[in-house]
Each structure stands twice: as structure tokens, then as C-alpha cells.
Amino acid sequence: MGKFVIKDAKNGVKFDLKATNGQVIATSEVYSSLEACKKGIASVQKNAVVAAIENQTKADFATEKNPKFEVYTDKAGEFRFRLKATNGQIIATGEGYKTEANCLNGIESIKKNAPDAEIVKE
């Protein structure tokens, strides 16, 4: 089972969602308070399961409604994703992946791990 790890950041607190193997599969923005961070986690748990995947790396991709995972390529040419909540806010982002398939696997891992993940504070 995955877990959300809350930790102090430079100007507040943030979380990482870690898979069962301990690898970070998603990261949050920096929140101003622990309470706000916990609300962000709840939003990921709720939205990740129902979010569609909008693959912006495809020439004729269909625009999906929020909540959604947006798949895109970064300046280095790596595949990345961001999870947007119903209100359009980005609530989690993924690392850079060398292949589209690995990026999509990262999204599936979030869908699987986020709903029941324990929450721990480091």
C-alpha cells in the first residue's frame, strides 16, 4: 500500500505520494499550513480515481473535463503529468519519464495507491 509523506518545505509543508516500493510517484505544491496540505491529500485521494487522462503529447488529443491527468512533455523531452482537481487547480505532479508508457504507469500507480494510502508526517 502506498503512503502520503508530509514533510516540511522551505515556506510551508508538502507531500509526496510513495508507492509500496517507496518510490515517489507524485509530489504536491508547498502549502502554507499542515491543514491545507491534508486538504490537498484528500483532494488527490478523491480526484485521482475518477480523473480522465488528457494526453497532450498526441496531435489530436481530446480536451477532458476536470478532474484530469494532463500528460505532456517538458523542455528536456521527458513525459510528465499533473493532476488537476475539479476546480482546475494542480494538486499533484509527477517526475519526468523517458517513455510515455512509464508516465502512464505512474498515473495508474497513483489511481491504485492514493485512495487507501496512509498519511505520515516526517
PyMOL CGO cylinders between C-alpha atoms (Angstrom):
from pymol import cmd
from pymol.cgo import CYLINDER

trace = [
    CYLINDER, 0.00, 0.00, 0.00, 1.24, 3.48, -0.80, 0.3, 1, 1, 1, 1, 1, 1,
    CYLINDER, 1.24, 3.48, -0.80, 1.58, 6.34, 1.62, 0.3, 1, 1, 1, 1, 1, 1,
    CYLINDER, 1.58, 6.34, 1.62, 1.44, 10.11, 1.66, 0.3, 1, 1, 1, 1, 1, 1,
    CYLINDER, 1.44, 10.11, 1.66, 4.52, 11.51, 3.37, 0.3, 1, 1, 1, 1, 1, 1,
    CYLINDER, 4.52, 11.51, 3.37, 4.08, 15.04, 4.68, 0.3, 1, 1, 1, 1, 1, 1,
    CYLINDER, 4.08, 15.04, 4.68, 7.28, 16.98, 5.23, 0.3, 1, 1, 1, 1, 1, 1,
    CYLINDER, 7.28, 16.98, 5.23, 8.41, 20.49, 5.95, 0.3, 1, 1, 1, 1, 1, 1,
    CYLINDER, 8.41, 20.49, 5.95, 9.42, 22.58, 2.96, 0.3, 1, 1, 1, 1, 1, 1,
    CYLINDER, 9.42, 22.58, 2.96, 11.13, 25.96, 2.67, 0.3, 1, 1, 1, 1, 1, 1,
    CYLINDER, 11.13, 25.96, 2.67, 7.96, 28.04, 3.04, 0.3, 1, 1, 1, 1, 1, 1,
    CYLINDER, 7.96, 28.04, 3.04, 5.48, 25.55, 4.49, 0.3, 1, 1, 1, 1, 1, 1,
    CYLINDER, 5.48, 25.55, 4.49, 4.67, 21.86, 4.08, 0.3, 1, 1, 1, 1, 1, 1,
    CYLINDER, 4.67, 21.86, 4.08, 4.28, 19.50, 1.11, 0.3, 1, 1, 1, 1, 1, 1,
    CYLINDER, 4.28, 19.50, 1.11, 3.53, 15.85, 0.47, 0.3, 1, 1, 1, 1, 1, 1,
    CYLINDER, 3.53, 15.85, 0.47, 4.95, 13.06, -1.64, 0.3, 1, 1, 1, 1, 1, 1,
    CYLINDER, 4.95, 13.06, -1.64, 2.84, 10.06, -2.58, 0.3, 1, 1, 1, 1, 1, 1,
    CYLINDER, 2.84, 10.06, -2.58, 5.06, 7.00, -2.41, 0.3, 1, 1, 1, 1, 1, 1,
    CYLINDER, 5.06, 7.00, -2.41, 4.31, 3.61, -3.96, 0.3, 1, 1, 1, 1, 1, 1,
    CYLINDER, 4.31, 3.61, -3.96, 4.63, 0.38, -1.97, 0.3, 1, 1, 1, 1, 1, 1,
    CYLINDER, 4.63, 0.38, -1.97, 8.28, 0.14, -3.07, 0.3, 1, 1, 1, 1, 1, 1,
    CYLINDER, 8.28, 0.14, -3.07, 9.00, 3.57, -1.56, 0.3, 1, 1, 1, 1, 1, 1,
    CYLINDER, 9.00, 3.57, -1.56, 9.40, 5.36, -4.90, 0.3, 1, 1, 1, 1, 1, 1,
    CYLINDER, 9.40, 5.36, -4.90, 7.86, 8.84, -5.14, 0.3, 1, 1, 1, 1, 1, 1,
    CYLINDER, 7.86, 8.84, -5.14, 5.07, 8.81, -7.73, 0.3, 1, 1, 1, 1, 1, 1,
    CYLINDER, 5.07, 8.81, -7.73, 3.60, 12.27, -7.14, 0.3, 1, 1, 1, 1, 1, 1,
    CYLINDER, 3.60, 12.27, -7.14, 4.52, 15.49, -5.37, 0.3, 1, 1, 1, 1, 1, 1,
    CYLINDER, 4.52, 15.49, -5.37, 2.43, 18.43, -4.20, 0.3, 1, 1, 1, 1, 1, 1,
    CYLINDER, 2.43, 18.43, -4.20, 2.92, 22.14, -4.22, 0.3, 1, 1, 1, 1, 1, 1,
    CYLINDER, 2.92, 22.14, -4.22, 4.08, 23.80, -1.00, 0.3, 1, 1, 1, 1, 1, 1,
    CYLINDER, 4.08, 23.80, -1.00, 1.15, 24.55, 1.29, 0.3, 1, 1, 1, 1, 1, 1,
    CYLINDER, 1.15, 24.55, 1.29, 1.14, 27.29, 3.91, 0.3, 1, 1, 1, 1, 1, 1,
    CYLINDER, 1.14, 27.29, 3.91, -0.17, 25.00, 6.67, 0.3, 1, 1, 1, 1, 1, 1,
    CYLINDER, -0.17, 25.00, 6.67, -0.45, 21.35, 7.65, 0.3, 1, 1, 1, 1, 1, 1,
    CYLINDER, -0.45, 21.35, 7.65, -4.24, 21.66, 7.45, 0.3, 1, 1, 1, 1, 1, 1,
    CYLINDER, -4.24, 21.66, 7.45, -4.08, 22.90, 3.84, 0.3, 1, 1, 1, 1, 1, 1,
    CYLINDER, -4.08, 22.90, 3.84, -1.67, 20.08, 2.97, 0.3, 1, 1, 1, 1, 1, 1,
    CYLINDER, -1.67, 20.08, 2.97, -4.08, 17.49, 4.39, 0.3, 1, 1, 1, 1, 1, 1,
    CYLINDER, -4.08, 17.49, 4.39, -6.88, 19.00, 2.31, 0.3, 1, 1, 1, 1, 1, 1,
    CYLINDER, -6.88, 19.00, 2.31, -4.63, 18.62, -0.74, 0.3, 1, 1, 1, 1, 1, 1,
    CYLINDER, -4.63, 18.62, -0.74, -4.12, 14.95, 0.08, 0.3, 1, 1, 1, 1, 1, 1,
    CYLINDER, -4.12, 14.95, 0.08, -7.88, 14.45, 0.44, 0.3, 1, 1, 1, 1, 1, 1,
    CYLINDER, -7.88, 14.45, 0.44, -8.35, 16.10, -2.95, 0.3, 1, 1, 1, 1, 1, 1,
    CYLINDER, -8.35, 16.10, -2.95, -5.82, 13.75, -4.57, 0.3, 1, 1, 1, 1, 1, 1,
    CYLINDER, -5.82, 13.75, -4.57, -7.50, 10.74, -2.96, 0.3, 1, 1, 1, 1, 1, 1,
    CYLINDER, -7.50, 10.74, -2.96, -10.89, 11.84, -4.26, 0.3, 1, 1, 1, 1, 1, 1,
    CYLINDER, -10.89, 11.84, -4.26, -9.92, 13.05, -7.73, 0.3, 1, 1, 1, 1, 1, 1,
    CYLINDER, -9.92, 13.05, -7.73, -7.24, 10.55, -8.81, 0.3, 1, 1, 1, 1, 1, 1,
    CYLINDER, -7.24, 10.55, -8.81, -9.71, 7.68, -9.02, 0.3, 1, 1, 1, 1, 1, 1,
    CYLINDER, -9.71, 7.68, -9.02, -12.18, 9.45, -11.32, 0.3, 1, 1, 1, 1, 1, 1,
    CYLINDER, -12.18, 9.45, -11.32, -9.75, 11.60, -13.31, 0.3, 1, 1, 1, 1, 1, 1,
    CYLINDER, -9.75, 11.60, -13.31, -9.61, 11.13, -17.07, 0.3, 1, 1, 1, 1, 1, 1,
    CYLINDER, -9.61, 11.13, -17.07, -6.28, 11.18, -18.90, 0.3, 1, 1, 1, 1, 1, 1,
    CYLINDER, -6.28, 11.18, -18.90, -5.70, 14.04, -21.35, 0.3, 1, 1, 1, 1, 1, 1,
    CYLINDER, -5.70, 14.04, -21.35, -2.63, 13.09, -23.36, 0.3, 1, 1, 1, 1, 1, 1,
    CYLINDER, -2.63, 13.09, -23.36, -1.34, 16.41, -24.69, 0.3, 1, 1, 1, 1, 1, 1,
    CYLINDER, -1.34, 16.41, -24.69, 1.56, 14.67, -26.44, 0.3, 1, 1, 1, 1, 1, 1,
    CYLINDER, 1.56, 14.67, -26.44, -0.84, 13.46, -29.14, 0.3, 1, 1, 1, 1, 1, 1,
    CYLINDER, -0.84, 13.46, -29.14, -1.51, 15.79, -32.09, 0.3, 1, 1, 1, 1, 1, 1,
    CYLINDER, -1.51, 15.79, -32.09, -5.29, 15.44, -31.93, 0.3, 1, 1, 1, 1, 1, 1,
    CYLINDER, -5.29, 15.44, -31.93, -5.81, 14.94, -28.19, 0.3, 1, 1, 1, 1, 1, 1,
    CYLINDER, -5.81, 14.94, -28.19, -9.30, 15.38, -26.78, 0.3, 1, 1, 1, 1, 1, 1,
    CYLINDER, -9.30, 15.38, -26.78, -9.74, 18.03, -24.11, 0.3, 1, 1, 1, 1, 1, 1,
    CYLINDER, -9.74, 18.03, -24.11, -11.08, 16.35, -20.96, 0.3, 1, 1, 1, 1, 1, 1,
    CYLINDER, -11.08, 16.35, -20.96, -13.10, 17.90, -18.14, 0.3, 1, 1, 1, 1, 1, 1,
    CYLINDER, -13.10, 17.90, -18.14, -11.53, 18.29, -14.71, 0.3, 1, 1, 1, 1, 1, 1,
    CYLINDER, -11.53, 18.29, -14.71, -10.58, 16.33, -12.72, 0.3, 1, 1, 1, 1, 1, 1,
    CYLINDER, -10.58, 16.33, -12.72, -7.95, 15.03, -15.10, 0.3, 1, 1, 1, 1, 1, 1,
    CYLINDER, -7.95, 15.03, -15.10, -4.38, 13.93, -15.50, 0.3, 1, 1, 1, 1, 1, 1,
    CYLINDER, -4.38, 13.93, -15.50, -2.61, 16.05, -18.13, 0.3, 1, 1, 1, 1, 1, 1,
    CYLINDER, -2.61, 16.05, -18.13, 0.24, 14.21, -19.84, 0.3, 1, 1, 1, 1, 1, 1,
    CYLINDER, 0.24, 14.21, -19.84, 2.79, 16.49, -21.55, 0.3, 1, 1, 1, 1, 1, 1,
    CYLINDER, 2.79, 16.49, -21.55, 6.45, 16.71, -22.50, 0.3, 1, 1, 1, 1, 1, 1,
    CYLINDER, 6.45, 16.71, -22.50, 8.82, 19.04, -20.70, 0.3, 1, 1, 1, 1, 1, 1,
    CYLINDER, 8.82, 19.04, -20.70, 11.70, 21.09, -22.09, 0.3, 1, 1, 1, 1, 1, 1,
    CYLINDER, 11.70, 21.09, -22.09, 14.02, 18.10, -21.76, 0.3, 1, 1, 1, 1, 1, 1,
    CYLINDER, 14.02, 18.10, -21.76, 11.65, 15.97, -23.85, 0.3, 1, 1, 1, 1, 1, 1,
    CYLINDER, 11.65, 15.97, -23.85, 10.55, 13.81, -20.92, 0.3, 1, 1, 1, 1, 1, 1,
    CYLINDER, 10.55, 13.81, -20.92, 6.96, 12.78, -20.31, 0.3, 1, 1, 1, 1, 1, 1,
    CYLINDER, 6.96, 12.78, -20.31, 5.29, 14.29, -17.24, 0.3, 1, 1, 1, 1, 1, 1,
    CYLINDER, 5.29, 14.29, -17.24, 1.84, 14.50, -15.74, 0.3, 1, 1, 1, 1, 1, 1,
    CYLINDER, 1.84, 14.50, -15.74, -0.09, 16.82, -13.49, 0.3, 1, 1, 1, 1, 1, 1,
    CYLINDER, -0.09, 16.82, -13.49, -3.33, 16.02, -11.70, 0.3, 1, 1, 1, 1, 1, 1,
    CYLINDER, -3.33, 16.02, -11.70, -5.92, 18.78, -11.77, 0.3, 1, 1, 1, 1, 1, 1,
    CYLINDER, -5.92, 18.78, -11.77, -8.83, 18.91, -9.36, 0.3, 1, 1, 1, 1, 1, 1,
    CYLINDER, -8.83, 18.91, -9.36, -12.41, 19.67, -10.34, 0.3, 1, 1, 1, 1, 1, 1,
    CYLINDER, -12.41, 19.67, -10.34, -11.68, 23.41, -9.95, 0.3, 1, 1, 1, 1, 1, 1,
    CYLINDER, -11.68, 23.41, -9.95, -8.71, 23.23, -12.33, 0.3, 1, 1, 1, 1, 1, 1,
    CYLINDER, -8.71, 23.23, -12.33, -6.04, 23.60, -9.64, 0.3, 1, 1, 1, 1, 1, 1,
    CYLINDER, -6.04, 23.60, -9.64, -2.95, 21.41, -9.98, 0.3, 1, 1, 1, 1, 1, 1,
    CYLINDER, -2.95, 21.41, -9.98, -2.91, 19.15, -6.90, 0.3, 1, 1, 1, 1, 1, 1,
    CYLINDER, -2.91, 19.15, -6.90, -0.06, 16.76, -7.76, 0.3, 1, 1, 1, 1, 1, 1,
    CYLINDER, -0.06, 16.76, -7.76, 2.72, 16.43, -10.33, 0.3, 1, 1, 1, 1, 1, 1,
    CYLINDER, 2.72, 16.43, -10.33, 4.87, 13.55, -11.48, 0.3, 1, 1, 1, 1, 1, 1,
    CYLINDER, 4.87, 13.55, -11.48, 8.55, 13.23, -12.22, 0.3, 1, 1, 1, 1, 1, 1,
    CYLINDER, 8.55, 13.23, -12.22, 9.98, 13.13, -15.72, 0.3, 1, 1, 1, 1, 1, 1,
    CYLINDER, 9.98, 13.13, -15.72, 9.70, 9.78, -17.52, 0.3, 1, 1, 1, 1, 1, 1,
    CYLINDER, 9.70, 9.78, -17.52, 11.75, 8.69, -20.53, 0.3, 1, 1, 1, 1, 1, 1,
    CYLINDER, 11.75, 8.69, -20.53, 8.74, 6.95, -22.14, 0.3, 1, 1, 1, 1, 1, 1,
    CYLINDER, 8.74, 6.95, -22.14, 5.04, 7.67, -22.44, 0.3, 1, 1, 1, 1, 1, 1,
    CYLINDER, 5.04, 7.67, -22.44, 4.26, 4.14, -21.23, 0.3, 1, 1, 1, 1, 1, 1,
    CYLINDER, 4.26, 4.14, -21.23, 6.19, 4.71, -17.99, 0.3, 1, 1, 1, 1, 1, 1,
    CYLINDER, 6.19, 4.71, -17.99, 4.38, 8.02, -17.45, 0.3, 1, 1, 1, 1, 1, 1,
    CYLINDER, 4.38, 8.02, -17.45, 1.00, 6.31, -17.91, 0.3, 1, 1, 1, 1, 1, 1,
    CYLINDER, 1.00, 6.31, -17.91, 2.13, 3.57, -15.50, 0.3, 1, 1, 1, 1, 1, 1,
    CYLINDER, 2.13, 3.57, -15.50, 2.87, 6.31, -12.95, 0.3, 1, 1, 1, 1, 1, 1,
    CYLINDER, 2.87, 6.31, -12.95, -0.70, 7.59, -13.32, 0.3, 1, 1, 1, 1, 1, 1,
    CYLINDER, -0.70, 7.59, -13.32, -2.09, 4.08, -12.85, 0.3, 1, 1, 1, 1, 1, 1,
    CYLINDER, -2.09, 4.08, -12.85, 0.05, 3.72, -9.73, 0.3, 1, 1, 1, 1, 1, 1,
    CYLINDER, 0.05, 3.72, -9.73, -1.49, 6.90, -8.30, 0.3, 1, 1, 1, 1, 1, 1,
    CYLINDER, -1.49, 6.90, -8.30, -5.00, 5.69, -9.08, 0.3, 1, 1, 1, 1, 1, 1,
    CYLINDER, -5.00, 5.69, -9.08, -4.19, 2.43, -7.28, 0.3, 1, 1, 1, 1, 1, 1,
    CYLINDER, -4.19, 2.43, -7.28, -2.23, 3.79, -4.30, 0.3, 1, 1, 1, 1, 1, 1,
    CYLINDER, -2.23, 3.79, -4.30, -3.81, 7.15, -3.44, 0.3, 1, 1, 1, 1, 1, 1,
    CYLINDER, -3.81, 7.15, -3.44, -7.31, 6.18, -2.21, 0.3, 1, 1, 1, 1, 1, 1,
    CYLINDER, -7.31, 6.18, -2.21, -6.20, 3.99, 0.71, 0.3, 1, 1, 1, 1, 1, 1,
    CYLINDER, -6.20, 3.99, 0.71, -2.71, 5.36, 1.33, 0.3, 1, 1, 1, 1, 1, 1,
    CYLINDER, -2.71, 5.36, 1.33, -1.79, 6.05, 4.92, 0.3, 1, 1, 1, 1, 1, 1,
    CYLINDER, -1.79, 6.05, 4.92, -0.71, 9.57, 5.83, 0.3, 1, 1, 1, 1, 1, 1,
    CYLINDER, -0.71, 9.57, 5.83, 2.50, 10.05, 7.79, 0.3, 1, 1, 1, 1, 1, 1,
    CYLINDER, 2.50, 10.05, 7.79, 4.38, 13.17, 8.87, 0.3, 1, 1, 1, 1, 1, 1,
    CYLINDER, 4.38, 13.17, 8.87, 8.19, 13.19, 8.68, 0.3, 1, 1, 1, 1, 1, 1,
]
cmd.load_cgo(trace, "trace")
